[in-house]
Amino acid sequence: MMDEKRYKIVYLTPALYMAGGVERVLTLKANYFAEHFGYDITIILTDGKGKPLFYPLSGKVKVINLDINFEELWTCSFVKKVFVYLKKQRLYKRRVREELMRIRPDITISLLRREINFICDINDGSKKIGELHVNRANYRNFEANESNALKNLFARFWMRSLVSKLKRLDRFVVLTSEDRKAWPELGNACVVPDPLSFKATRQSALTEKRVIAVGRYAYQKGFDLLLQAWSRVEKACPDWQLVICGMGDRTPYEQLARELGLDGERCHLEGPVPDIQDAYCASSLFVFSSRFEGFGMVLVEAMSCGLPVVSFACPCGPRDIVADGEDGLLVENGNVEKLAEAMIRLMQDDELRRRMSASAQVHVQRFQMETLAETWKRVFDSLYR
């Protein structure tokens, strides 16, 4: 280790006080790089001044909050928002430049927020990396269910502008090989998946007749599709139950469950659970109903606890994580009937569940932090060859 380069790295991200996936992954990586590789890590934030960090951060990792408070934009009228944004963006650019010129990092990593507009213009001597944690089609949430002609026109203009900025990066990192193919214009793109957020200390015995799904109660997660599938499944497997766990407003999903006539004793819509490992291990099957994803970390978490999975083959993530027929079943994205059929197949076949469980526990080892840290190290080293 002594003759290996110990990089000075700066990360740029909005905040770390929220319980989000990006926040969790950044914290995991920063802690590992500082503790195990001896890297000098600084995280520069724009928001959440004075708020405690949600995930524990190593004492070896430095945090600088520039206190730009972009969150103020959430409460501004549209006209005011334009002027406030431009003012804050100029301030952000100036302060980031000052910090980078002071720190003089080897590598500066943008999590593809507002700094992507100017990061490559700062001549601090560092290599510039961009990390994208959603897939291209759904970056900035230009979703098909809420689009119109004007928004589509803006989205195309915005994407052309973004691509021109991404081309200037030394490396552009995406989470899946599927999404890598979605950026044919870029010759600097590479794939590094998200690391598993915990080491499973126990596995499911696969004896509980319980199906689990985990995620935010949001359109993206497709729980409305899952409930429609469950209306078929609960008739075929009357001794099984479904549990959905997550943050967000459950009201529309509770209403849908009533409209579908689902058995309230066997279909449970719950909030977030204090110990997600316990929830996985108390179940025998994991179902993933997302319409789209950046990666799908809950798939990896469930598999690490020995759960076989049934998943939509949505963009992007499941195809990179699940080996169809080996550790789970992939079905056509959005096809409720196929999702129900796959769930019933696994629920009625104990031996198939056990076989897929064993495969899942082996296959997810490639997502361990130790393994992916070495992948990141190779990315960093490639910038200085």
FENDA-V923239 format. One record per helix or strand. SS is the DSSP state (alpha for helix, beta for strand). FROM is the first residue (numbers start at 1). TO is the last residue. If there is no record, write none. Layout:
{{SS;FROM;TO} {SS;FROM;TO}}
This chain:
{{beta;8;12} {alpha;21;36} {beta;40;45} {beta;62;65} {alpha;70;75} {alpha;78;103} {beta;107;110} {alpha;114;117} {alpha;119;121} {beta;127;131} {alpha;136;141} {alpha;144;146} {alpha;149;166} {beta;171;174} {alpha;177;180} {beta;189;191} {beta;210;214} {alpha;219;221} {alpha;223;236} {beta;241;245} {alpha;251;259} {beta;267;270} {alpha;276;281} {beta;285;288} {beta;292;292} {alpha;297;304} {beta;309;312} {beta;315;315} {alpha;318;321} {beta;324;324} {beta;328;331} {alpha;336;347} {alpha;350;367} {alpha;369;382}}
